[in-house]
Each structure stands twice: as C-alpha cells, then as structure tokens.
C-alpha cells in the first residue's frame, strides 16, 4: 500500500468499512441495516412494515464476505497512482484519465444516491443520472479511440468507437424519448442498443486493446474480463421479502448485484496506470507446447462429447439440458431475455457436440494455456450438467400439452407428447457430463503439466517447512544488519499533501540510489552491509581500471566500467572525481551560453517610443520558450477549453500572433533566445515597421485585466501588459525581428509587444516577413 499515493488512506477507509460491517454482523439485531449497507436495498423496511428483519447467520457471513470484496474495491479505487513523478503522456491521455475518474465518481455517487432516491421517491432523478452516465461513457469511447492510436489496429479501434457510440447514443436517446413519452422513438433507440450487446462488444474490444498495450497491466485486463462475466449475470430486479423469509432467486440476484464491483475497479485501475512509468520491453516467449501423443486416445477425447449429441440428434433433439433443472429454471424464469438467449445458445452448442471442437483445438495446439482453459471449461460444463440432472423434476402425466413459465426461448412443437403421451426431452444431461468429464481427464493424462508445475504446491509446503525449521536454527556468526527497504527511500506523504524527504544517513542514501540504478539485482531483504561491500568491491575494479579485470567483470556480471561511474560516485572517490569534472564542464558550458545570450541581448538597440507609454519594460535577461509559443489564458464566461479553441492554427496561419476572448498567443522560434521589450499605452501609438521583419496587430478581449504572457513548460513569464489592471478590449501589436549573431548562438530574436485600448477585433498585418 506504500507504493501508491493514497494507499494508506485508502486502506484506512477500506478497513473502517469492513469493521463497520463486522460490528453490524456481530450485533445480531442489525440484520436489516447490514443487508441495506451491503446490498444498498432500501425497500426492505417498507415491505416488512413493523416486522423485524432477521438475517440468517449463513447469509450474514455471505454479506460480510461481499463487504470484504467491496472494501477491496474501495482500496483499489482510492489508492491512486503509483508514487513518483507523473509520467507525461499527452493531452488525450490526460483527458482519458479525467473521464475515467469522473466515471468512477459518478458510479460511486449513483451507489450512494440510489437508496436516497427510493426513500425520497424522487424517481425523476433516474433518467438524469442515466443521461449523465451516458455522456461520460460516450466521452470514454472517443478518448479510448484517440488514446489507442498507434497501439492497436485501426480496424479494432473503429469497431470499438462505432459499437460504443451506438450503445450510448441509443441509451441517451432512449432515456430522453421516454422522458417525453415518445414511445416510437424510444423503441427505435432501444433497438439500437440491442439490449446491451453493443456495449459488451465495445468492452471486449477495449480489453483486447489493453492486453496489447504496455500501459496497462495484465491484472487490470483480468479484472475487466471478470467485470464482463459478472455483467452477464447482473440482476435486473430488486429483492423483496415475504412472510416465508428470503426468496431464493431474488436473494441471489441482489447479492450478485452487490458483488458487481469489478467494473468500478477496472475503470479506476485503468486511470491509475495511465500515469505510471512505462514498463521496460518484455521479451516475447513462444508458448510451450506439450509433446504430441498417439492419436487413439486423443481421438477418443474428441469423439466422447459427440456420442450423447449423436443420440439426441438421432431422436430430433439438439439441446443439452432443455427445460430441466434449477439452473435452467433460474435463467429462464428470473433472468433477463439477454441471459436467456445466451443460455439457449450454450445449450444448443453443447447439445450438438460443440465441445468436441474445443477438444480438437487443444489436441492440435497443445499449449498450456489452451489445455488449462479446455479442461476447466469441460469440468464446469460437467458440473452444470450433473446439477441439472439431479434437480430435474418429471412432468406430471396429466399435464397435457407441455407449457413452461418464463421466457419462451424454445421453439413451438419441440417438446410435444409422443404416441404414449410422454414428453421426450433428450438424453439425460448426466450422460453429457460423463462424456465431458472423461474428455477432460484424458487431456490431463495425455498432456500433463510440466514437473515444476505439477509439484508447485509440494515446493511451497517444503519451502514453508524449511523456513519454519530455519527460524529455530541458532544464528550464525555473520550478523544480518539493518535493511533499507524501497519504501524507506521514497518521500512520505504528509497531512498537508507535501512530500517529506526521509531522514537517511550517507550510507542509506547510497544504498537507495544504488538500488534504484538497477545495475545489480538485490533482493528486498538484502542488508545494507552486503550492498555496501559489493559497491566497494566494484569501486576497486573501477579505480584500478585493469583491462583483464574489467573484461572479467563484464563477462561474469554483465557490467561495463563506464556504467558504474554515476552509481558509484557517492562512495568511490575516482568515480566521484569523474562525475564532478563532468558536472563542472557542463556548468561552464551553460554559463558560457548564458553569457553569450546576455551579450547578444545587450547589443540589441533599445526601442525609443514615438509617444510616451504608460509603462515600458525591457527584460534584461534573455528569454526562451520550450516549443516556440508564449500565451495568456484568462477565464471566460462560456468556460471554453483553450486547448480546443483552434487558436494555434490561427496563429500559425498568421505566422506571429492570434487572439480570442481570454486567449492570446504569440509564436517565436523555440531554438533561439528572445530579447523582449513590452510597452503599454493609454492611446494608440504610431505604427513602426522599420527594422522589423514582421509586424502584426490583433484585437484582444481581457476578461480579468491580467495579460500575462508565459510558457508554462519553460517557466518563462513576461510582465503584465494590461493598463493598470483594466479589463476590456485591447489592441496587441507585435514586432518581430530575426538577426544574425557571431557567437555561440548563430542568431537571435527581438520581440516588441505593444498593448493599448481599442475596440476593433480586426487583425492587421503591417509588414509581412521576408523569411522565418
């Protein structure tokens, strides 16, 4: 938790939430409150009236476990990014992080406000929250599309942006049409959403892109996959309570809804990791394939799922389970239509022998991942089949024509009574389960895991036993000594938000820097004395500079002598001398460059105004810009984004200056120093073009009366151009001159900026540049 900016605060919040749930569970009579806090269902008390809700102890344990999952989600969301400098990724990535955080905040606000909306009966807020959420998700769709440029294929990006846009435009349109009771339009928008399939398609596309993007970890992708699986089981109703206690189906649905926190965690982690340092390149390893085996047993594993399917197909049945068992009843009666259709598709795929194709792929590919996925899928399907067979209830003889409750997912006439009056549903699902389980066991026998994988738990037990035994062994004569851990080196967060540098000794500071250099991989528990001794040995090699010894060091440890200079500088005098000499040389070059730039600006002619200005400033020191732009931002009433107003394109068209209300921009050359003079007048000064390459004038509306041109990246800031803080309309006249300089720099720039009151917005160019 110390690796993240707010890890400790997030841990306190999570533990506090879990402690509250534990107190409610142990209180005994707080079942109603425990249920409400975990599931956010405020309708219990209303339904029961004066009755007291009693939560069974088993359900209380489940609620506490779900609460622990929610506490974990709180920790993941609130802990923030990894400590350290914020890695710059560009404006699009910054906006994507902001949109993800806003989406997380909107989801948390929705979780908190849902019970209040029900309690206050302010149901008109539902469409408002849905529209706000839809707009945020629509922004996420397009920001992901932009942020993934150059990382994944254009086809995947286009598919994701089309699917996501259709999903949320349909959702927003449906809510707006429903609010105005436009039923026809609402039906059209509802068809566009395709019952959530388009959003699921977008989510899958983004997860595929994240898996290929090094900015996101594999854990984040896995959490996203779990979120999509949980969304398929997401309940659509609210649990209610009757005189017989907790309804089974609705209780499970409500608990599933309370446990659906993975989407929130995925959004938060996706935002956190966008600011983390990029990981180093990871070499791609080709997947290891198990050795090929003889075809007889492999063919048996492939054919086994086809045997019960062939029997069923011969009798006109193509379903694996059909209307039998509690799982099918759960999906058909209480699930949404989307879940029912997904179940029917899986039922038909297994019923016609589809798992045989999965087994065939595993036999042909034989990679560990495919084999694991296949055996796990077959085992889960076998378990579902066994549960369905054991919980199937026979149809009564006097039932007549077969009818089933719930979603009508089976074709008419598929289950009709035969000549003897009985209804044939197909072979028992237990036969399918036996075939699938046998195929899974054959795959495990044919393609066993590597020895190190099969005995991993044995190695773990042996390691634990050895560690416990060693704990009782007398300490040797070599003392362990103190260890400076990575968290001891990092600045600590204080209650004011300012980082506090840790108080470290000289040796500890060296240990921290030597660990961070990464030349030698030390375990986290390596004592400082061991690291210092290793560094002194390397210092001896560096100081002696013996060719044979240096070659041996590179051959055995992969270390080059030159790479040791800076990591050893604090402890090795010879390396420190080299570093000090290099720093002195760099300082001398910088001083020479600055002195040359100062002489250049001092040699430029002073501007002599034709009329007296209200104030004039000749900046003595040379100025420079990081990317050739100085600009000023002032807040406007419409709250426009200066990054999206297109002013840079206008300035580039003019070549020197452009302005919009609250935003003024002047272009220069980023590679050369600037000699700057600023003048502010009470009235329009005469136009001067002699001695200047480019002279242009624009109108500027200053909302606050603070016209401070600056370059945020370089730190360059000019004095205020306004007339005694006067807000309103100005004319800004900019004079630019490029001149030769016979010094360290091959040339320089002069900039004269005049500001005076003026109502016109028309841009005027008094002299066009001959060259730029």
Secondary structure, DSSP 8 states (H G I E B T S, - for coil): -TTBTTHHHHHHHHHHHHHHHHHHHHHSS-HHHHHHHHH----HHHHHTTS-----HHHHHHHHHHHHHHHHHHHHHHS-SBSSS-----HHHHHHHHHHHHHHHHHHHHHHHHHHHHHHT-TTHHHHHHHHHHHHHHHHHHHHHHHTTTTS-HHHHHHHHHHHHHHHHHHHHHHHHHHTT-HHHHHHHHHHHGGGHHHHHHHHHHHHHHHH-TTS-HHHHHHHHHHHHHHHT---S---EETTEE-HHHHHHHHHHHT--HHHHHHHHHHHHTTS------------B-----HHHHHHHHHHHHHHHHHHHHTT---SS-S-HHHHHHHHHHS-HHHHHHHHHHHHHHHTTTHHHHHHHHHHH-BHHHHHHHHHHHHHHHHHHHHHHHT-----GGG-S----S---S-TTSS---TTS-----S-HHHHHHHHHHHHHHHHHHT---HHHHTHHHHHHHHHHHHHHHHTS---SS-------HHHHS-EE-TTS-EE-----HHHHHHHHHHHH-SS---TT--HHHHHHHHHHHHHHHHH--HHHHHHHHHHH---TTTHHHHTTTT-HHHHHHHHHHHHHHHHHHHHHHHHHHHHHHHS-----SS--SEEEE--S-B--SSSEEEEE---TT---TTSS-HHHHHHHHSSEEEETTEEEEE--TTS-EEEEEEEESS------TT-SEEEEEEEEESSS----EETTTTEE----SSTT--EEEEEEEEEEEEE--SSSSEEEEEEEEEEE------EEEE--S--
